[in-house]
Amino acid sequence: MDTIEKYLPAFKKQLDKLVVFEDEEWDIFKRHLHLKILHKKDFFVTQGEVCKDVGFIVSGSVRFFHVRDGAEITNYFCLDNEFVSSYKSFLKQQPSFTNIQVIEDTVLLTFSHKSVQQLVDNKITAYKMERFGRLIAEYLICCYEDRVQAFVTQTPEERYIDLLESNSRILQRIPQHYLANFLGITPVSLSRIRKRIFETVK
């Protein structure tokens, strides 16, 4: 049976890229972590539900999407070594606009909104947790702005090429129908784009 200790080193290594916790700070923080294993098509959070946790993906992948007029609209993907949450819902503890669904079996380390409040109120961990929260927020703002800019200024083919150059593992791991939905095109159009790019680089 898996235990949380098995996954802590990978989480700590990624966390160190944002904030380096000293031993005492880390000992306090890790007590608030929980192991969550979700299977394909399980939900981390559903639209209309309050998101209570932030998760770190040790392995696996998830899709962000919302439903409009009965149709699913894919917003984003997260893979191994990334943090995942419906952040506005998490921060404000209000219903989420977004569904977060597991694409493949996924292992996560999670910490709750209640835990964050306790860690911020703890004089030993307060500074590091506030810095951690700020850096995550800055990262999300940049991701959101890049996404909006891409849809305003780029064609679907240009957006696909950007993914190919900047985050090719998404193209390798994400099913084509989800990827097409993310780009705002049909799977047939995506196949045509891929064919054109392949013929160009031959």
C-alpha positions as CSV (number, residue, x, y, z in Angstrom):
1,M,0.0,0.0,0.0
2,D,1.3,3.5,-0.9
3,T,2.2,5.8,1.9
4,I,2.7,9.6,1.7
5,E,6.4,9.4,2.6
6,K,7.1,7.8,-0.7
7,Y,6.0,10.9,-2.6
8,L,7.4,13.7,-0.3
9,P,10.8,14.0,-1.9
10,A,9.3,14.8,-5.4
11,F,7.0,17.3,-3.8
12,K,9.8,19.0,-1.8
13,K,12.1,19.2,-4.9
14,Q,9.4,21.0,-6.8
15,L,8.5,23.2,-3.9
16,D,12.1,24.3,-3.5
17,K,11.9,26.0,-6.9
18,L,9.4,28.4,-5.4
19,V,10.2,28.5,-1.7
20,V,12.9,26.7,0.3
21,F,11.5,25.6,3.7
22,E,13.9,25.1,6.5
23,D,13.7,21.8,8.4
24,E,11.4,23.1,11.1
25,E,9.1,24.8,8.6
26,W,9.0,21.7,6.4
27,D,8.2,19.4,9.4
28,I,5.2,21.6,10.2
29,F,4.1,21.9,6.6
30,K,4.3,18.2,5.7
31,R,1.9,17.4,8.6
32,H,-0.8,19.1,6.6
33,L,-0.3,17.0,3.4
34,H,-2.5,14.2,2.4
35,L,-2.2,11.5,-0.3
36,K,-5.0,11.3,-2.9
37,I,-5.2,8.7,-5.6
38,L,-7.7,9.4,-8.4
39,H,-8.6,7.2,-11.3
40,K,-9.3,8.0,-14.9
41,K,-12.5,10.2,-15.3
42,D,-12.6,10.9,-11.5
43,F,-13.0,14.6,-10.6
44,F,-10.7,16.7,-8.4
45,V,-13.5,19.3,-8.3
46,T,-16.7,19.8,-10.1
47,Q,-18.4,22.9,-11.4
48,G,-20.6,24.5,-8.8
49,E,-18.7,22.8,-5.9
50,V,-16.4,24.7,-3.5
51,C,-12.7,23.7,-4.1
52,K,-11.3,22.8,-0.7
53,D,-7.8,21.7,-1.7
54,V,-4.7,22.5,-3.7
55,G,-3.0,19.4,-5.2
56,F,0.5,18.6,-6.4
57,I,0.5,16.0,-9.2
58,V,3.1,13.4,-8.5
59,S,2.1,11.4,-11.5
60,G,-0.8,11.6,-13.9
61,S,-2.7,14.4,-15.7
62,V,-5.9,16.4,-15.4
63,R,-8.1,18.5,-17.6
64,F,-9.8,21.8,-16.7
65,F,-13.1,22.4,-18.5
66,H,-16.5,24.1,-18.0
67,V,-19.8,23.3,-19.6
68,R,-21.7,25.9,-21.6
69,D,-25.0,25.2,-23.3
70,G,-24.4,21.5,-22.8
71,A,-21.0,21.5,-24.5
72,E,-17.6,21.0,-22.7
73,I,-15.0,23.7,-23.3
74,T,-11.4,22.7,-22.3
75,N,-9.5,25.5,-20.6
76,Y,-6.1,23.9,-19.6
77,F,-4.2,20.8,-18.7
78,C,-1.8,19.9,-15.8
79,L,0.7,17.1,-15.8
80,D,3.3,15.7,-13.4
81,N,5.1,18.1,-11.1
82,E,2.4,20.8,-11.4
83,F,0.1,22.3,-8.8
84,V,-3.7,22.0,-9.5
85,S,-6.7,23.7,-8.0
86,S,-9.7,25.8,-8.9
87,Y,-7.8,28.7,-7.3
88,K,-10.5,31.4,-7.2
89,S,-12.9,28.9,-5.6
90,F,-10.1,27.8,-3.3
91,L,-9.1,31.3,-2.2
92,K,-12.6,32.7,-1.8
93,Q,-14.3,29.4,-0.8
94,Q,-17.1,30.0,-3.4
95,P,-18.5,27.6,-6.0
96,S,-16.1,26.7,-8.8
97,F,-16.7,27.7,-12.4
98,T,-14.4,24.9,-13.5
99,N,-14.4,21.1,-13.6
100,I,-11.0,19.4,-13.0
101,Q,-11.1,15.8,-14.2
102,V,-8.5,13.2,-14.2
103,I,-7.4,12.0,-17.7
104,E,-5.3,9.1,-16.5
105,D,-4.8,7.5,-13.1
106,T,-3.3,10.3,-11.0
107,V,-1.4,10.5,-7.6
108,L,-1.6,13.8,-5.8
109,L,-0.4,15.4,-2.6
110,T,-3.0,17.8,-1.3
111,F,-3.4,20.5,1.4
112,S,-6.6,22.1,2.4
113,H,-7.8,25.7,2.7
114,K,-8.1,25.2,6.4
115,S,-4.5,24.0,6.5
116,V,-3.3,27.1,4.6
117,Q,-5.0,29.4,7.1
118,Q,-3.3,27.5,10.0
119,L,0.1,27.7,8.3
120,V,-0.2,31.4,7.6
121,D,-1.3,32.0,11.2
122,N,1.7,30.0,12.5
123,K,4.6,32.4,13.2
124,I,7.2,29.7,12.1
125,T,5.6,29.1,8.6
126,A,3.8,32.4,8.0
127,Y,6.4,34.1,5.9
128,K,7.2,31.1,3.6
129,M,3.5,30.3,3.1
130,E,2.7,33.9,2.2
131,R,5.5,33.9,-0.3
132,F,4.4,30.5,-1.7
133,G,0.9,31.8,-2.2
134,R,2.1,35.0,-4.0
135,L,4.4,33.1,-6.4
136,I,1.6,30.6,-7.3
137,A,-0.8,33.6,-7.9
138,E,1.8,35.3,-10.1
139,Y,2.3,32.0,-12.1
140,L,-1.4,31.7,-12.7
141,I,-1.9,35.3,-13.8
142,C,0.9,34.8,-16.4
143,C,-0.7,31.5,-17.6
144,Y,-4.1,33.2,-17.9
145,E,-2.8,36.2,-19.8
146,D,-0.8,34.0,-22.2
147,R,-3.9,31.9,-22.9
148,V,-6.1,35.0,-23.6
149,Q,-3.4,36.6,-25.7
150,A,-3.0,33.4,-27.8
151,F,-6.7,33.2,-28.5
152,V,-6.9,36.9,-29.5
153,T,-3.7,37.0,-31.6
154,Q,-3.0,33.5,-32.9
155,T,-4.6,31.0,-35.3
156,P,-5.2,27.5,-34.0
157,E,-2.2,26.3,-36.0
158,E,0.0,28.9,-34.4
159,R,-1.3,27.9,-30.9
160,Y,-0.5,24.3,-31.7
161,I,3.0,25.2,-32.8
162,D,3.5,27.1,-29.6
163,L,2.5,24.0,-27.6
164,L,4.9,21.9,-29.7
165,E,7.8,24.3,-28.9
166,S,7.0,25.1,-25.3
167,N,5.1,22.1,-23.8
168,S,5.4,19.1,-26.1
169,R,4.6,16.7,-23.4
170,I,1.0,17.9,-23.5
171,L,0.9,16.8,-27.1
172,Q,2.3,13.4,-26.2
173,R,0.1,12.8,-23.2
174,I,-3.3,14.4,-23.9
175,P,-5.9,12.6,-26.1
176,Q,-6.4,14.4,-29.4
177,H,-10.1,15.2,-28.9
178,Y,-9.3,17.0,-25.7
179,L,-6.4,18.8,-27.4
180,A,-8.7,19.9,-30.3
181,N,-11.3,21.2,-27.9
182,F,-8.6,23.2,-26.0
183,L,-7.4,24.7,-29.3
184,G,-11.0,25.6,-30.3
185,I,-11.1,23.4,-33.4
186,T,-12.5,19.9,-34.4
187,P,-10.4,16.8,-34.3
188,V,-10.4,16.7,-38.1
189,S,-9.0,20.2,-38.2
190,L,-6.3,19.2,-35.7
191,S,-5.3,16.2,-37.9
192,R,-4.9,18.6,-40.9
193,I,-2.8,20.9,-38.9
194,R,-0.5,18.1,-37.7
195,K,-0.2,16.8,-41.3
196,R,0.8,20.2,-42.6
197,I,3.4,20.7,-39.9
198,F,4.8,17.1,-40.4
199,E,5.1,17.7,-44.2
200,T,6.8,21.1,-43.6
201,V,9.5,19.6,-41.4
202,K,10.1,16.5,-43.6
